Amino acid sequence: MWFPELEPGRPVYRAIAEAIAQDVARGRLATGDKLPPQRDLARALALNLSSVTKAYKLAFELGLVNGETGRGTFIRAGDASRIPWPSGENSVSIDFASNFPMPLDPSEDVVKLCQDMARYDVGERLFEYVARGAVNDDLSPAALWLEGLGVPTRQDGILLTSGAINGVFACLLALAKAGETVLCEELTSPGLVSCARMMGLKLVGVPMDRDGMKIDAFERIATETGARLAVLNPTLHNPTLTDLSPERRERLAAFALRSGIMIVEDEVYAPLLGTPPRPLAALAPDAVCYVTSFSKAVLPGLRIGYISAPPLIAERLRNAIRVSTWMPSPMLASLASRWVKDDTATRLIAKRRAAGRERIDLARRVLRGHALASRDDGLHVWLSLPQPWRGDEFATYARARGLTVMPSQDLAANSTSGVQALRLSLGAEPSLERLEQGLSRIDRILRGRE
């Protein structure tokens, strides 16, 4: 049985969590190792069970372990604070972990626009700071873009960011304090998990079903925890691909207005849909900060995003953007504005959706017969695993066979989530041939042939 060496003078629960981290670093504990049951460790250390329970809970919040009721607590794979990054085309690993946009060959109109930037006045903006983070010329196109997604806008509530993750981070920085509880779906993006851990926030996940997050559970957990903030992805949810139903959107908006909880509506995927569902920001504009960007749907290098926020908190968000990036690139902001006004952004989305459909159809064909959830406009598929597979165990097994996948454990807000699944992102690998090779390898593993 693993036995921790506890540093004296530290709260015992924290000393146990730190011992887990140290033993992982030293190699005494490896990915997939099972920690002793809490009662056994408490007995061995002559401690109260509550101290060990608190230690394991802290270890999970630090990203050191995964736990599942009835199975135990296991050392987690990978770096908890690392956001996945594409491996690129190489002979080492086929990347299904990075949820990046579908590859798109540079079209003539994009290349021409980039070349023509030398003739635009945007180049002059490189020589100055932009007051309040955005010039007026960029606010109207931002409003136009947001309104196209169904978001009612107010000029004094629009902010520009360096992408959606910067927008979510700014909201967390402005609206939450270290140690506070932030609600999210029980499965969420690794970007949010990493942000929360780095900021010392406690993520609490809300159960979901095929219609999205369960509102009864959200109301109960919000009341029990006293949470003041929730970060939600109601449309084309990452990773389950569900949409929050219209009825649940209505109930959630009403609860937010009634309770005072602020919702950060992370809708980075909404532009991929022809007509996205009505956003929460349209139902409760004074209780929702709507965040989106161009990165997933238009171009990943166009690091511009928009926030539509209640004007009363806009200045707090603006200060958080200053702290994190000072301001988004004025040149990129101007380019985004031009592409909104002349419909270049819309044309690029159509091309990216067409390119993505080919990959989605490929995954459906290769993985037919397995429990696969997919959407025509998504960037990934969601593969439920048959027993006895666990997501983290499959990820370790696949890594040894040249595949990088995202297990459900790395997307879980709570250690109690029993979902066993993989998010298989289809955009990080440039080559369709390698993508098919990797999908076929996953199929063979599931069929017990590799």
C-alpha positions as a printed Julia matrix, in Angstrom:
450×3 Matrix{Float64}:
   0.0    0.0     0.0
   1.22   3.49   -0.84
   2.24   5.31    2.33
   2.89   9.07    2.17
   5.81  10.82    3.81
   4.08  13.78    5.45
   5.82  17.09    5.87
   5.51  18.25    9.51
   3.94  21.57   10.33
   1.43  21.4     7.49
  -2.32  20.77    7.71
  -2.49  17.01    7.35
  -4.93  16.99    4.43
  -2.68  19.36    2.49
   0.42  17.35    3.41
  -1.16  14.19    1.96
  -2.09  15.95   -1.3
   1.43  17.4    -1.57
   2.91  13.95   -0.91
   0.88  12.57   -3.82
   2.29  15.32   -6.08
   5.84  14.72   -4.9
   5.64  10.95   -5.34
   4.27  11.37   -8.87
   7.23  13.64   -9.65
   9.68  11.15   -8.11
   8.19   8.2    -9.97
   6.9    6.43   -6.86
   3.4    6.84   -8.23
   2.63   6.35  -11.93
  -0.36   7.07  -14.13
  -3.17   4.64  -13.37
  -1.86   3.6    -9.93
  -4.67   3.12   -7.46
  -4.39   4.95   -4.14
  -5.4    3.19   -0.93
  -9.07   3.37    0.05
  -9.65   6.38    2.25
 -10.56   4.31    5.31
  -7.44   2.14    4.96
  -5.14   5.14    4.66
  -6.82   6.9     7.59
  -6.32   3.77    9.72
  -2.69   3.39    8.67
  -1.91   7.03    9.47
  -4.05   7.09   12.64
  -6.1    9.96   11.23
  -9.75  10.86   11.06
 -11.42   9.66    7.87
 -12.51  13.25    7.17
  -8.86  14.36    6.89
  -8.08  11.76    4.23
 -11.33  12.49    2.4
 -10.41  16.19    2.35
  -6.9   15.32    1.1
  -8.2   13.2    -1.8
 -10.68  15.93   -2.69
  -7.87  18.51   -2.79
  -5.75  16.15   -4.91
  -8.59  15.95   -7.42
  -9.05  19.74   -7.47
  -5.3   20.06   -8.13
  -5.66  17.64  -11.05
  -3.5   14.92   -9.49
  -6.07  12.13   -9.35
  -9.31  10.89  -10.82
 -11.9    9.17   -8.7
 -15.04   7.18   -9.28
 -17.55   6.0    -6.72
 -17.22   2.26   -6.25
 -13.88   1.93   -8.06
 -11.44   4.05   -6.12
  -8.97   6.87   -6.7
  -6.33   6.69   -9.44
  -3.3    8.77  -10.4
  -4.25  10.98  -13.29
  -2.48  11.04  -16.67
  -0.73  14.14  -17.94
  -0.22  17.64  -16.62
  -3.41  18.94  -15.01
  -2.72  22.55  -15.9
  -1.78  21.9   -19.52
  -4.27  22.8   -22.21
  -3.98  20.28  -25.09
  -1.94  21.43  -28.05
  -1.79  19.76  -31.46
   1.16  17.49  -32.1
   1.14  18.28  -35.81
   1.78  15.72  -38.5
   4.58  13.43  -37.35
   5.32   9.75  -37.04
   5.09   9.69  -33.25
   1.45  10.23  -32.36
  -1.88  10.79  -34.09
  -3.61  13.63  -32.25
  -7.27  13.24  -31.31
  -6.93  15.31  -28.12
  -6.73  18.88  -29.44
 -10.13  20.32  -30.34
  -8.86  22.53  -33.13
 -10.72  23.69  -36.26
 -10.97  21.48  -39.29
  -8.05  22.04  -41.69
  -8.72  24.44  -44.52
  -6.46  25.28  -47.42
  -5.79  29.03  -47.58
  -8.21  30.35  -50.13
  -7.33  33.05  -52.61
  -9.57  35.63  -50.99
  -7.92  35.16  -47.56
  -4.41  35.35  -48.98
  -5.36  38.44  -50.98
  -6.87  40.15  -47.96
  -3.79  39.46  -45.87
  -1.57  40.84  -48.62
  -3.79  43.89  -48.99
  -3.44  44.71  -45.3
  -0.33  46.68  -46.22
  -2.62  49.07  -48.1
  -5.2   49.3   -45.32
  -5.01  51.9   -42.59
  -4.95  49.13  -39.99
  -1.16  49.08  -40.12
  -1.13  52.47  -38.44
  -2.69  50.92  -35.36
   0.54  49.05  -34.61
   2.06  52.34  -33.47
  -0.37  53.12  -30.63
  -2.35  51.74  -27.75
  -6.09  51.66  -28.22
  -8.09  53.46  -25.58
 -10.54  51.17  -23.73
  -9.27  48.18  -25.71
 -11.24  48.82  -28.92
 -11.89  51.63  -31.35
 -15.44  52.6   -32.23
 -14.96  51.33  -35.79
 -14.7   47.79  -34.39
 -17.69  47.94  -32.04
 -20.36  48.16  -34.73
 -19.09  45.07  -36.62
 -18.86  43.27  -33.27
 -22.49  44.13  -32.59
 -23.41  42.94  -36.08
 -21.66  39.61  -35.51
 -23.22  39.08  -32.1
 -26.69  39.99  -33.32
 -26.28  37.43  -36.1
 -25.9   34.85  -33.31
 -29.11  36.07  -31.68
 -27.46  38.2   -29.0
 -29.05  41.6   -28.31
 -26.24  44.09  -27.84
 -25.66  47.37  -26.09
 -22.72  49.42  -27.31
 -21.42  50.03  -23.78
 -21.5   46.29  -23.07
 -19.37  45.07  -26.01
 -15.73  44.16  -25.37
 -13.04  42.73  -27.63
 -10.81  39.89  -26.45
  -7.91  37.8   -27.73
 -10.14  34.82  -28.41
 -12.83  33.04  -26.43
 -10.56  31.51  -23.79
  -9.25  34.99  -23.01
 -12.87  36.13  -22.72
 -13.76  33.34  -20.29
 -10.58  33.96  -18.3
 -11.4   37.67  -18.09
 -14.87  36.85  -16.78
 -13.43  34.54  -14.12
 -10.81  37.12  -13.18
 -13.36  39.9   -12.87
 -16.26  38.03  -11.28
 -14.76  35.31   -9.02
 -12.27  35.2    -6.18
  -9.83  32.43   -5.29
 -11.54  29.72   -3.28
 -15.01  30.45   -4.61
 -17.27  27.89   -6.26
 -17.96  28.19   -9.98
 -20.63  25.99  -11.56
 -20.34  24.32  -14.96
 -21.64  21.24  -16.73
 -20.38  17.96  -15.23
 -18.24  17.55  -18.35
 -16.59  20.69  -19.65
 -13.65  22.0   -21.65
 -10.09  21.34  -20.46
  -9.46  25.06  -20.96
 -11.98  25.92  -18.26
 -10.63  23.19  -15.96
  -7.1   24.57  -16.38
  -8.17  28.18  -15.84
 -10.05  27.29  -12.67
  -7.17  25.3   -11.22
  -4.65  28.02  -11.98
  -6.89  30.62  -10.32
  -7.71  28.53   -7.26
 -11.41  28.27   -8.1
 -13.53  25.26   -7.17
 -15.4   23.88  -10.17
 -18.61  22.05   -9.36
 -20.24  20.17  -12.21
 -23.98  19.84  -12.78
 -25.39  16.55  -14.13
 -26.48  16.38  -17.76
 -28.66  14.26  -20.02
 -29.51  14.3   -23.74
 -31.21  17.71  -23.37
 -28.18  19.31  -21.77
 -27.66  20.39  -18.19
 -30.38  19.44  -15.68
 -31.91  22.67  -14.39
 -33.35  21.16  -11.2
 -29.84  20.04  -10.27
 -28.38  23.43  -11.22
 -30.83  25.28   -8.99
 -30.2   22.91   -6.09
 -26.4   23.03   -6.35
 -26.35  26.8    -6.82
 -28.46  27.2    -3.67
 -26.42  24.72   -1.62
 -23.02  26.13   -2.59
 -23.94  29.81   -2.74
 -22.2   30.04   -6.11
 -22.29  33.5    -7.69
 -20.95  32.46  -11.11
 -21.47  29.69  -13.68
 -19.57  29.05  -16.93
 -21.76  27.12  -19.34
 -21.58  25.93  -22.95
 -25.26  25.48  -23.9
 -24.81  25.08  -27.68
 -22.83  22.33  -29.42
 -21.56  21.44  -25.98
 -17.94  20.42  -25.55
 -17.64  17.45  -25.2
 -21.12  15.85  -25.39
 -22.34  17.81  -28.48
 -25.74  18.4   -26.85
 -27.8   21.59  -27.06
 -29.58  22.83  -23.96
 -33.27  22.5   -24.77
 -35.38  25.66  -25.25
 -37.46  24.86  -22.16
 -34.34  24.5   -20.02
 -32.92  27.74  -21.39
 -36.07  29.54  -20.3
 -35.92  28.04  -16.81
 -32.2   28.73  -16.43
 -32.59  32.36  -17.49
 -35.46  32.86  -15.07
 -33.46  31.34  -12.22
 -30.44  33.52  -12.99
 -32.56  36.66  -12.88
 -34.27  35.5    -9.7
 -31.18  34.35   -7.81
 -28.57  36.86   -8.95
 -26.1   34.24  -10.23
 -24.12  35.49  -13.24
 -23.79  33.13  -16.21
 -20.83  33.18  -18.59
 -22.26  31.74  -21.81
 -19.27  30.27  -23.67
 -20.48  29.99  -27.26
 -17.27  29.62  -29.23
 -18.91  26.87  -31.33
 -22.18  28.67  -32.05
 -20.89  30.37  -35.26
 -20.46  26.9   -36.78
 -24.23  26.47  -36.81
 -26.37  27.99  -39.53
 -29.02  29.1   -37.05
 -27.93  28.55  -33.43
 -30.52  28.14  -30.69
 -31.69  31.25  -28.9
 -28.89  32.21  -26.5
 -29.29  32.73  -22.78
 -28.09  36.3   -23.35
 -31.3   36.98  -25.26
 -33.43  35.59  -22.43
 -31.64  37.28  -19.52
 -29.32  40.0   -20.88
 -28.65  41.44  -17.41
 -27.56  38.07  -16.0
 -25.38  36.74  -18.83
 -21.94  37.49  -20.26
 -21.94  36.04  -23.77
 -18.48  35.01  -25.06
 -17.58  33.97  -28.6
 -14.72  34.26  -31.08
 -13.56  33.59  -34.64
 -10.96  30.95  -33.75
 -12.99  27.73  -34.02
 -15.2   28.74  -36.94
 -13.23  31.19  -39.1
  -9.44  31.1   -38.61
  -7.52  29.96  -35.5
  -4.9   32.66  -36.04
  -7.52  35.41  -36.0
  -7.27  35.83  -32.24
 -10.28  38.1   -31.83
 -13.3   37.4   -29.7
 -16.3   39.35  -28.46
 -18.06  39.64  -25.12
 -21.58  41.0   -24.79
 -21.96  41.87  -21.11
 -24.35  43.76  -18.85
 -23.07  47.35  -19.0
 -22.87  47.56  -15.2
 -19.99  45.04  -15.11
 -18.36  45.94  -18.44
 -15.64  48.05  -16.81
 -14.66  45.22  -14.47
 -14.3   42.94  -17.49
 -12.34  45.59  -19.36
  -9.88  45.79  -16.45
  -9.52  42.0   -16.45
  -8.73  42.06  -20.18
  -6.09  44.72  -19.51
  -4.52  42.54  -16.82
  -4.44  39.46  -19.06
  -3.51  40.89  -22.47
  -3.8   44.69  -22.13
  -5.72  44.74  -25.4
  -6.39  42.47  -28.37
  -4.34  43.18  -31.47
  -5.8   46.31  -33.14
  -4.71  45.06  -36.56
  -6.47  41.72  -36.11
  -9.52  43.49  -34.69
  -9.7   45.67  -37.78
  -9.29  42.66  -40.07
 -12.08  40.84  -38.22
 -14.29  43.89  -38.63
 -13.66  43.99  -42.37
 -14.43  40.29  -42.7
 -17.7   40.71  -40.8
 -18.81  43.61  -42.97
 -17.92  42.06  -46.34
 -19.1   38.51  -45.41
 -15.63  36.97  -45.74
 -16.07  35.45  -42.26
 -19.38  33.88  -43.27
 -17.87  32.42  -46.45
 -14.95  30.94  -44.5
 -17.32  29.3   -42.02
 -19.18  27.65  -44.9
 -15.91  26.29  -46.3
 -14.77  25.04  -42.9
 -18.11  23.3   -42.31
 -17.84  21.56  -45.68
 -14.3   20.43  -44.92
 -15.36  19.25  -41.5
 -18.3   17.24  -42.77
 -15.9   15.0   -44.7
 -14.06  14.17  -41.47
 -17.24  13.68  -39.45
 -18.54  11.27  -42.08
 -15.2    9.43  -42.02
 -15.44   8.96  -38.24
 -19.03   7.76  -38.54
 -18.02   5.2   -41.15
 -14.92   3.85  -39.39
 -16.51   3.75  -35.93
 -19.91   2.45  -36.99
 -21.18  -0.14  -34.55
 -19.79   1.79  -31.58
 -21.69   4.21  -29.31
 -20.79   7.37  -31.19
 -22.38  10.8   -30.87
 -21.69  13.26  -33.69
 -22.97  16.5   -35.21
 -22.54  17.62  -38.82
 -21.1   20.97  -37.7
 -18.99  19.72  -34.79
 -15.22  19.54  -34.45
 -15.18  16.2   -32.68
 -17.14  13.04  -31.98
 -18.04  11.67  -28.54
 -17.35   7.96  -28.13
 -18.92   6.14  -25.17
 -16.74   3.24  -24.07
 -18.0   -0.3   -23.47
 -17.24  -2.02  -20.18
 -14.73  -2.68  -18.76
 -12.92   0.26  -20.38
 -12.34   3.44  -18.39
 -11.53   6.61  -20.3
  -8.18   7.23  -18.6
  -7.17   3.58  -18.97
  -8.01   3.67  -22.67
  -5.96   6.9   -23.05
  -2.92   5.24  -21.48
  -3.34   2.13  -23.61
  -3.79   4.21  -26.77
  -0.78   6.4   -26.03
   1.47   3.35  -26.1
   0.09   2.66  -29.58
   0.7    6.09  -31.06
  -2.67   7.72  -30.33
  -3.45  10.75  -28.17
  -7.08  10.92  -27.05
  -9.02  13.01  -24.54
 -10.64  10.81  -21.85
 -13.77  11.87  -20.01
 -11.8   12.07  -16.75
  -9.83  15.02  -18.13
 -13.07  16.78  -18.97
 -14.8   16.15  -15.64
 -15.48  18.94  -13.18
 -16.15  16.49  -10.34
 -14.34  13.37   -9.22
 -17.7   11.62   -8.89
 -18.47  11.62  -12.62
 -18.85   8.03  -13.76
 -18.96   8.76  -17.49
 -16.52   6.6   -19.47
 -15.99   8.13  -22.89
 -13.5    9.73  -25.27
 -13.61  13.05  -27.06
 -12.06  12.38  -30.45
 -11.18  15.68  -32.08
 -10.88  15.53  -35.85
  -9.17  18.78  -36.79
  -5.65  18.64  -35.37
  -4.29  16.13  -37.88
  -3.68  17.75  -41.28
  -3.77  14.44  -43.15
  -7.0   12.54  -43.85
  -4.93   9.39  -44.32
  -3.44   9.63  -40.82
  -6.85  10.48  -39.41
  -8.33   7.31  -40.92
  -5.39   5.27  -39.68
  -5.94   6.54  -36.15
  -9.7    5.96  -36.22
  -9.18   2.45  -37.54
  -6.7    1.76  -34.73
  -9.29   2.92  -32.16
 -11.86   0.62  -33.78
  -9.47  -2.34  -33.54
  -8.71  -1.61  -29.87
 -12.43  -1.55  -29.07
 -12.92  -4.83  -30.92
 -10.02  -6.42  -29.01
  -7.85  -6.77  -32.1
  -4.96  -4.49  -31.08
